[in-house]
């Protein structure tokens, strides 16, 4: 019989820090919830709770609309670390 894998318990970093509001202008906080192609990472990968995941999604959408974060990444011009471009 195959044994079940035991995964590390993920925790919500925002609940641990007792964050009530996630600012869309704080890009250093948002980049932990973005993939290398600037897509919003799911809860099962980040470990966020439902409430904070919804706040993060809204903040990322607002940052995209304000042009702080790009909507798409150009496939022709691939960058090793895209978060270096965000300052």
Protein Blocks (a to p, Z undefined) as FASTA:
>chain_A
ZZdddddddddfklmnopabdcfklmmlmmmmpcfkopacdfklnopafklmmmmmmmmm
mmmmnomacfbdcfklccfblmlmpZZ
